[in-house]
Amino acid sequence: MSETVDAIGSADVVVIGNGVLGLTAGVEIARSRPEARVVVLGKASRRYGATPAAGAMLGAFGEVTAHLLASEHGRKKHALAVQAQRLWPEWIESLEATGSAEDGRIRTSDDTVMLLNTVGHAALDDANFAAVRTALKEANAPHEEIAVESVDWIDPDPNSRPLRALHIEGEGSVDSGILLSSLERAFKRAGGVLLPVDAAELRAGNGRIEGVVTEAGDFLPAGQVVVAAGARSHALVSTLPSLAHRVPRVYDGVGVSALIDTWDGSAPATVLRTTNRAFACGLHLVPRAGGSVYIGATNAVCLEPRGAASIEEAVFLFNCAIHQLHRGLNGSGIRKIQAGSRPASIDGFPLIGGTSVDGLWMLSGTYRDGLHMSPLIGRHIASLVNGGTGVGELAEFHPEREPISAWSREEILRDVVRHTMATGYEFPWRLPLEWPHLMETFLEAPFAELADRLSDTYTPPADLMTAIMFSERAEQDELVAYYANVYREWH
């Protein structure tokens, strides 16, 4: 049962955001502190949320790229993803114990088959496929390269056929809708309160958090506040001027996906996906209940909120799925097209932990890893809120920090050119043979000039660089000023 601000009066802990991170944090905190009043804020519509539109792959290894493993911070981030993956069986069991059989199973598949196909940029796709295998071997995780002919269900266009296939055991998926329902039920059963309002402002005094102001102007006093508002998190944190340039900005990583009723009611037994490419988490198809499948996902980092799918993105997504996975999808029914806003930090790394404002915590910047990492992050923040030390490895990504420079400018520029070219190949374009090389050469200069103009010190990740390149000059100038302010704050 939901309540009002007036009825609550005050709270011991307020969690801003009712997506997977906010609810998971709420469940863990409420379970660990049964005497406390724990409140989760967020409207049921979850506008600009990432969770409702998520494919919800538990992809510790499927998300690996050569670029990720090329930096110390990237390797640490991957190690945390592997750690989170081990928590899911017990976490699902604890959530299903509070649910009903009518909801269905949270888990939708147990394994993943990764495909390396003829679409994309060879230097990018081959390197990422190899990086996934390397990470699996180093972790001694169960996997096997299998014959393409043995991959169940697929029937691609011959021009987009897979060349290699990798079966990753234990790397499955969950249904994000059932997961959210289960989290809400578990939270309320633990004594938590769901308040269907959005936060507009944080209030603090004398270096300590005091509470939250809602969009309606109501003030909710709170002893501690956890900001888990996804792509809206930085806008909230910035209502405290002392943090505006001390916590890296968070942008919208908009992803478009679709729920499809397959033409014959069939679905694969596993997740099917390609390697990460074209700035996105690869093309993927995730089985859901009742002959439906999830197809995802595009990716476009946006400097301003968007919150809706474009026709171009939907057409691109369907063409990729039909040509690369199964031609029969062309005759399938569209149940829903959805867009989600993933929280993408300006340095590409999570923002997890406490701030210099006593009692204020932040869970954001997780981009495509938030749902997968949620059991680990929830456990971490519950420990911190209760005075513990949390998960030590997550301290690397505390929110109040100078932007992390994990890669050189040259590495990022090389990455942005390759992903830009990969987007063209996946569309697919048809070009004279000598043009791709010429285009790569001509793309290098404008991206390098943009990076030099933005900052001498910081370089945005490749996907954010693309968004900045095609933004208005005024937006670019504003980012130049932002970087200058950040530098002055830390030096």
Phi, psi and omega per residue, in radians:
M1 nan 2.280 3.125
S2 -1.465 2.729 -3.138
E3 -2.209 -3.089 3.091
T4 -1.971 2.879 3.111
V5 -1.046 -0.771 -3.125
D6 -1.069 -0.692 -3.113
A7 -1.201 -0.566 -3.125
I8 -1.310 -0.754 -3.129
G9 1.447 -1.218 3.087
S10 -2.678 2.923 -3.106
A11 -2.372 2.649 3.009
D12 -1.323 -0.763 3.136
V13 -2.386 2.255 3.004
V14 -1.975 2.233 3.039
V15 -1.856 2.103 3.136
I16 -1.617 1.968 3.136
G17 2.123 2.186 -3.126
N18 -1.962 0.531 2.958
G19 -1.473 -2.888 -3.032
V20 -1.135 -0.676 -3.138
L21 -1.218 -0.774 3.141
G22 -1.093 -0.800 -3.121
L23 -1.210 -0.675 3.111
T24 -1.106 -0.763 3.071
A25 -1.050 -0.744 3.128
G26 -1.055 -0.781 3.132
V27 -1.068 -0.847 -3.078
E28 -1.137 -0.717 3.138
I29 -1.193 -0.779 -3.130
A30 -1.123 -0.685 3.118
R31 -1.167 -0.600 -3.095
S32 -1.447 -0.306 -3.111
R33 -2.334 1.252 -3.066
P34 -1.077 -0.361 -3.132
E35 -1.467 -0.216 -3.035
A36 -1.567 2.681 3.009
R37 -1.637 1.910 -3.107
V38 -1.931 2.196 -3.066
V39 -2.122 2.309 3.018
V40 -1.885 2.177 3.135
L41 -1.712 2.463 3.039
G42 2.745 2.331 3.097
K43 -1.243 2.639 -3.107
A44 -1.116 -0.446 -3.121
S45 -1.181 -0.447 3.140
R46 0.854 0.816 3.093
R47 -1.058 2.383 -3.074
Y48 1.202 0.199 3.090
G49 -1.361 2.700 3.100
A50 -1.648 -0.616 -2.982
T51 -1.058 -0.824 -3.070
P52 -1.055 -0.474 -3.109
A53 -1.711 0.136 -3.019
A54 -1.438 2.488 2.986
G55 -1.257 -0.419 3.029
A56 1.094 0.791 2.995
M57 -1.367 2.395 3.106
L58 -1.625 1.210 -2.872
G59 -1.721 1.194 3.079
A60 -1.099 -0.667 -3.111
F61 -1.768 -0.559 -3.141
G62 -1.113 -0.398 -3.139
E63 -1.548 -0.061 -3.090
V64 -1.198 2.451 3.025
T65 -2.319 2.823 3.066
A66 -1.075 -0.649 3.123
H67 -1.080 -0.742 3.140
L68 -1.070 -0.824 -3.076
L69 -1.300 -0.147 -3.107
A70 -1.447 -0.053 3.135
S71 -2.233 2.659 3.120
E72 -1.098 -0.781 3.136
H73 -1.142 -0.636 3.096
G74 -1.109 -0.723 3.124
R75 -1.158 -0.647 3.097
K76 -1.155 -0.688 3.093
K77 -1.091 -0.742 3.118
H78 -1.113 -0.712 3.132
A79 -1.050 -0.646 3.084
L80 -1.172 -0.640 3.095
A81 -1.104 -0.699 3.095
V82 -1.133 -0.721 3.106
Q83 -1.082 -0.727 3.134
A84 -1.139 -0.657 -3.095
Q85 -1.038 -0.595 -3.116
R86 -1.202 -0.362 -3.088
L87 -1.466 -0.308 -2.975
W88 -1.100 -0.752 -3.125
P89 -0.993 -0.817 3.124
E90 -1.182 -0.662 -3.133
W91 -1.127 -0.782 3.115
I92 -1.085 -0.739 3.138
E93 -1.044 -0.723 -3.123
S94 -1.191 -0.587 3.136
L95 -1.336 -0.724 -3.135
E96 -1.180 -0.410 3.108
A97 -1.171 -0.375 3.139
T98 -1.706 -0.037 -3.042
G99 -1.760 -2.895 3.114
S100 -2.219 2.738 -3.106
A101 -1.084 -0.434 -3.107
E102 -1.168 -0.439 -3.114
D103 -1.201 -0.515 -3.061
G104 1.579 3.027 -3.113
R105 -1.330 2.437 3.074
I106 -1.175 -0.788 -3.117
R107 -1.358 2.347 -3.132
T108 -1.881 -0.367 3.078
S109 -2.750 2.760 -3.062
D110 -1.809 -0.398 -3.015
D111 -2.340 2.979 3.089
T112 -2.264 2.459 2.941
V113 -1.981 2.066 3.132
M114 -1.691 2.311 -3.089
L115 -1.951 2.363 2.949
L116 -1.891 1.931 -3.040
N117 -2.003 -3.062 -3.030
T118 -1.429 0.036 -3.140
V119 -1.685 2.455 3.022
G120 2.034 -2.945 -3.101
H121 -1.732 2.039 -3.014
A122 -0.983 -0.776 -3.104
A123 -1.124 -0.510 -3.131
L124 -1.458 -0.917 -3.049
D125 -1.161 -0.778 -3.141
D126 -1.083 -0.740 -3.134
A127 -1.157 -0.674 -3.131
N128 -1.256 -0.657 3.071
F129 -1.077 -0.758 3.111
A130 -1.132 -0.659 -3.141
A131 -1.135 -0.678 3.084
V132 -1.068 -0.795 3.127
R133 -1.095 -0.716 3.130
T134 -1.082 -0.797 -3.133
A135 -1.104 -0.698 3.115
L136 -1.111 -0.760 -3.129
K137 -1.149 -0.767 -3.121
E138 -1.115 -0.552 3.126
A139 -1.551 -0.039 -3.071
N140 0.941 0.663 -3.135
A141 -1.498 2.471 -3.088
P142 -1.154 2.156 3.126
H143 -2.788 2.885 3.136
E144 -2.759 2.305 2.984
E145 -1.358 2.224 -3.041
I146 -2.088 2.823 3.101
A147 -1.165 2.388 3.136
V148 -0.990 -0.645 -3.108
E149 -1.118 -0.342 -3.097
S150 -1.568 -0.099 -3.118
V151 -1.228 2.140 -3.074
D152 -1.223 2.495 2.873
W153 1.457 -0.557 -2.977
I154 -1.232 2.619 3.061
D155 -2.658 1.266 -3.034
P156 -1.394 2.862 2.924
D157 -1.027 2.326 -3.129
P158 -0.944 -0.512 3.120
N159 -1.269 -0.215 -3.117
S160 -2.133 0.408 -3.018
R161 -1.204 2.653 3.081
P162 -1.297 2.541 3.107
L163 -1.757 -0.581 3.141
R164 -2.471 2.762 3.137
A165 -2.502 2.451 -3.097
L166 -2.243 2.098 3.107
H167 -1.597 2.101 -3.127
I168 -1.904 1.916 -3.059
E169 -1.356 2.366 3.064
G170 1.442 0.030 3.134
E171 -1.866 1.450 -3.027
G172 -1.815 -2.389 -3.054
S173 -2.724 2.888 3.062
V174 -2.266 2.862 3.056
D175 -1.552 1.994 -3.034
S176 -1.120 -0.585 3.126
G177 -1.170 -0.800 3.109
I178 -1.156 -0.653 3.103
L179 -1.054 -0.797 3.135
L180 -1.089 -0.759 3.118
S181 -1.073 -0.720 -3.141
S182 -1.158 -0.681 3.113
L183 -1.144 -0.741 3.119
E184 -1.069 -0.762 -3.137
R185 -1.131 -0.767 -3.137
A186 -1.117 -0.658 -3.137
F187 -1.125 -0.824 -3.133
K188 -1.168 -0.630 3.119
R189 -1.146 -0.501 3.115
A190 -1.440 0.058 3.106
G191 1.697 0.081 -3.132
G192 -1.316 2.805 -3.116
V193 -2.076 2.216 3.050
L194 -1.647 2.175 3.137
L195 -2.036 1.938 -3.005
P196 -1.385 1.029 3.081
V197 -2.361 2.729 3.071
D198 -1.764 2.597 3.116
A199 -1.472 2.575 3.125
A200 -2.081 -0.391 -2.999
E201 -2.782 2.580 2.990
L202 -1.777 2.538 3.082
R203 -2.077 2.328 3.108
A204 -2.496 2.739 3.090
G205 -2.689 2.446 3.136
N206 0.956 0.662 3.067
G207 1.347 0.220 -3.119
R208 -2.315 2.516 3.099
I209 -1.175 2.468 3.136
E210 -2.004 -0.499 -3.141
G211 2.798 -2.852 -2.995
V212 -2.288 2.417 3.013
V213 -1.783 2.245 -3.125
T214 -1.460 2.973 3.104
E215 -1.067 -0.462 3.122
A216 -1.424 -0.059 3.122
G217 1.601 0.047 3.120
D218 -1.392 2.508 3.127
F219 -1.825 2.242 3.110
L220 -1.993 1.838 3.108
P221 -1.134 2.534 -3.123
A222 -2.657 2.472 3.076
G223 -1.282 -0.620 3.099
Q224 -2.469 2.576 -3.136
V225 -2.292 2.313 3.061
V226 -1.970 2.049 3.129
V227 -1.600 1.899 3.129
A228 -2.284 0.871 -2.999
A229 -1.689 0.434 3.057
G230 1.041 -2.347 -3.106
A231 -1.180 -0.191 3.093
R232 -1.616 0.009 -3.011
S233 -1.094 -0.758 -3.052
H234 -1.212 -0.577 3.088
A235 -1.045 -0.640 3.108
L236 -1.256 -0.841 -3.120
V237 -1.048 -0.601 -3.107
S238 -1.258 -0.157 3.021
T239 -1.231 -0.175 2.961
L240 -1.798 1.782 -2.996
P241 -0.949 -0.519 -3.106
S242 -1.145 -0.322 -3.089
L243 -1.840 -0.118 -2.982
A244 -0.989 -0.623 -3.127
H245 -2.013 0.211 3.120
R246 -1.850 -0.281 3.054
V247 -1.958 2.135 -3.127
P248 -0.948 2.452 3.140
R249 -1.040 2.713 3.067
V250 -2.162 2.268 3.120
Y251 -1.974 3.033 3.102
D252 -1.545 2.088 2.946
G253 -1.699 1.531 -3.004
V254 -1.292 2.196 3.081
G255 -2.123 2.313 3.119
V256 -1.840 2.313 -3.128
S257 -2.432 3.064 -3.114
A258 -2.597 2.544 2.960
L259 -1.771 2.248 -2.996
I260 -2.199 2.396 2.931
D261 -1.615 1.945 -3.034
T262 -1.108 2.664 -3.023
W263 -1.000 -0.491 -3.088
D264 -2.177 0.188 3.141
G265 1.358 0.142 -3.109
S266 -1.595 2.853 3.076
A267 -2.776 2.646 3.091
P268 -1.224 2.790 3.125
A269 -1.416 -0.325 -3.082
T270 -2.147 2.926 2.883
V271 -1.160 2.402 3.004
L272 -1.998 2.264 -3.124
R273 -2.696 2.768 2.973
T274 -1.711 3.087 3.037
T275 -1.205 2.846 3.033
N276 -1.085 2.361 3.124
R277 -2.926 2.933 3.104
A278 0.922 0.704 3.130
F279 1.192 0.083 -3.026
A280 -2.127 3.073 -3.124
C281 -1.527 0.702 3.120
G282 1.205 2.845 2.975
L283 -1.300 2.317 3.111
H284 -2.510 2.631 3.087
L285 -2.270 2.210 -3.038
V286 -2.113 2.189 3.127
P287 -1.175 2.443 3.013
R288 -2.171 3.118 -3.051
A289 -1.276 2.675 2.963
G290 1.216 0.577 3.093
G291 1.362 0.240 3.073
S292 -1.793 2.734 3.097
V293 -2.372 2.712 3.053
Y294 -1.797 2.298 3.089
I295 -2.066 2.259 3.134
G296 -2.695 3.128 -0.363
A297 -2.507 2.625 3.047
T298 -1.451 3.052 3.075
N299 -2.655 2.268 3.055
A300 -2.562 1.945 3.091
V301 -1.295 2.206 -3.059
C302 -2.026 2.379 3.116
L303 -1.310 -0.394 3.091
E304 -2.205 2.625 -3.117
P305 -1.015 2.470 3.115
R306 -2.093 -1.044 2.985
G307 1.334 0.170 3.131
A308 -2.603 2.665 3.106
A309 -1.449 2.528 3.036
S310 -1.670 2.763 3.100
I311 -1.059 -0.714 -3.137
E312 -1.018 -0.765 -3.125
E313 -1.154 -0.734 -3.129
A314 -1.134 -0.752 3.130
V315 -1.106 -0.758 3.107
F316 -1.034 -0.800 -3.122
L317 -1.071 -0.821 -3.114
F318 -1.160 -0.702 3.107
N319 -1.072 -0.729 3.117
C320 -1.073 -0.812 -3.095
A321 -1.134 -0.739 -3.121
I322 -1.143 -0.768 -3.062
H323 -1.402 -0.633 -3.017
Q324 -1.644 -0.383 -3.057
L325 -2.048 -0.955 -3.118
H326 -2.741 2.148 -3.138
R327 -1.150 -0.433 3.127
G328 -1.152 -0.330 3.106
L329 -1.071 -0.348 3.118
N330 -1.079 -0.431 3.135
G331 -1.797 0.252 -3.100
S332 -1.544 2.838 3.129
G333 -1.657 2.444 3.120
I334 -1.564 2.029 3.092
R335 -1.453 -0.720 -3.056
K336 -2.863 2.386 2.949
I337 -1.891 2.309 -3.016
Q338 -2.391 2.675 3.100
A339 -2.231 2.384 3.109
G340 -2.209 2.613 -3.140
S341 -1.871 1.784 3.101
R342 -1.371 2.471 3.134
P343 -1.403 1.853 -3.089
A344 -1.838 2.015 -3.131
S345 -1.362 2.770 -3.048
I346 -1.226 -0.271 3.066
D347 -1.924 -0.003 3.069
G348 1.508 0.153 -3.093
F349 -2.215 2.741 -3.071
P350 -1.129 2.808 3.084
L351 -2.160 1.615 -2.953
I352 -2.262 2.093 3.036
G353 2.293 -2.732 -3.028
G354 -1.601 2.956 3.124
T355 -2.191 3.107 3.102
S356 -1.291 -0.190 3.006
V357 -1.496 1.957 -3.064
D358 -1.002 2.243 3.121
G359 1.544 0.002 3.129
L360 -1.877 2.194 -3.105
W361 -2.159 2.782 -3.085
M362 -2.421 2.367 3.039
L363 -2.274 1.704 -3.118
S364 -2.816 -3.022 3.101
G365 1.196 0.277 -3.066
T366 -1.418 -0.213 3.067
Y367 0.967 -2.015 -3.085
R368 -1.592 0.052 -3.017
D369 -1.894 0.001 -3.015
G370 -1.070 -0.850 -3.108
L371 -1.130 -0.819 -3.132
H372 -1.057 -0.661 -3.075
M373 -1.490 -0.100 -2.943
S374 -1.013 -0.717 3.129
P375 -1.079 -0.654 3.131
L376 -1.243 -0.768 -3.134
I377 -1.160 -0.702 3.105
G378 -1.064 -0.768 3.109
R379 -1.098 -0.715 -3.120
H380 -1.095 -0.873 -3.049
I381 -1.235 -0.585 3.091
A382 -1.096 -0.700 3.092
S383 -1.102 -0.784 -3.122
L384 -1.122 -0.792 -3.135
V385 -1.052 -0.571 -3.134
N386 -1.575 0.198 3.072
G387 1.562 0.140 3.134
G388 -1.525 -3.010 -3.094
T389 -1.733 -0.177 3.111
G390 1.239 -2.855 3.104
V391 -1.509 1.976 -2.980
G392 -0.969 -0.671 -3.069
E393 -1.178 -0.386 3.129
L394 -1.340 -0.251 3.126
A395 -1.067 -0.412 3.106
E396 -1.020 -0.489 -3.018
F397 -1.984 0.615 3.091
H398 -1.074 2.608 -2.936
P399 -1.303 -0.520 -3.081
E400 -1.614 1.674 -3.015
R401 -2.762 2.781 2.935
E402 -1.222 2.484 3.129
P403 -0.899 2.344 -3.129
I404 -1.277 2.315 3.045
S405 -1.874 1.492 -3.035
A406 -1.444 -0.424 -3.097
W407 -2.251 2.709 3.064
S408 -1.249 2.813 3.092
R409 -1.046 -0.680 -3.132
E410 -1.109 -0.708 3.121
E411 -1.130 -0.733 -3.136
I412 -1.167 -0.741 3.135
L413 -1.122 -0.685 3.084
R414 -1.107 -0.683 -3.136
D415 -1.167 -0.738 -3.096
V416 -1.152 -0.634 3.112
V417 -1.168 -0.768 -3.120
R418 -1.129 -0.744 3.139
H419 -1.196 -0.613 3.076
T420 -1.097 -0.775 3.098
M421 -1.126 -0.694 3.136
A422 -1.073 -0.615 3.088
T423 -1.063 -0.742 3.113
G424 -1.109 -0.774 3.138
Y425 -1.088 -0.631 -3.086
E426 -1.328 -0.319 -3.091
F427 -1.046 -0.798 -0.032
P428 -1.766 2.599 3.046
W429 -1.628 2.852 3.071
R430 -2.221 2.020 -3.012
L431 -2.241 2.686 2.956
P432 -0.997 2.596 -2.960
L433 -0.998 -0.614 -3.053
E434 -1.469 -0.191 -3.034
W435 -1.187 -0.765 -3.109
P436 -0.946 -0.766 3.128
H437 -1.114 -0.728 3.109
L438 -1.103 -0.712 -3.121
M439 -1.136 -0.733 3.103
E440 -1.037 -0.739 3.141
T441 -1.115 -0.756 -3.105
F442 -1.292 -0.421 3.120
L443 -1.295 -0.498 -3.051
E444 -1.043 -0.788 -3.027
A445 -1.120 -0.889 -3.096
P446 -1.126 -0.613 3.100
F447 -1.193 -0.679 3.100
A448 -1.122 -0.723 3.115
E449 -1.109 -0.699 3.121
L450 -1.111 -0.809 -3.134
A451 -1.041 -0.735 -3.138
D452 -1.140 -0.619 -3.124
R453 -1.279 -0.605 -3.095
L454 -1.161 -0.821 -3.060
S455 -2.955 2.554 2.999
D456 -1.405 -0.310 -2.983
T457 -1.847 -0.759 -3.000
Y458 -1.936 2.535 3.057
T459 -2.235 2.144 3.131
P460 -1.136 2.722 3.021
P461 -1.044 2.849 -3.016
A462 -1.006 -0.777 -3.081
D463 -1.196 -0.573 3.075
L464 -1.279 -0.600 3.084
M465 -0.999 -0.708 3.135
T466 -1.127 -0.756 3.113
A467 -1.077 -0.713 -3.132
I468 -1.169 -0.688 -3.122
M469 -0.988 -0.680 -3.064
F470 -1.754 0.244 3.101
S471 -1.549 2.974 3.098
E472 -1.204 2.664 -3.134
R473 -1.019 -0.650 -3.139
A474 -1.104 -0.643 3.105
E475 -1.184 -0.684 3.083
Q476 -1.113 -0.758 3.134
D477 -1.097 -0.653 3.122
E478 -1.130 -0.648 3.118
L479 -1.236 -0.598 3.035
V480 -1.025 -0.814 3.129
A481 -1.123 -0.687 3.126
Y482 -1.059 -0.858 3.138
Y483 -1.052 -0.681 3.127
A484 -1.111 -0.702 3.121
N485 -1.171 -0.683 3.112
V486 -1.093 -0.781 -3.138
Y487 -1.058 -0.768 3.137
R488 -1.120 -0.575 -3.131
E489 -1.152 -0.589 -3.002
W490 -1.831 -0.078 -3.061
H491 -2.292 nan nan
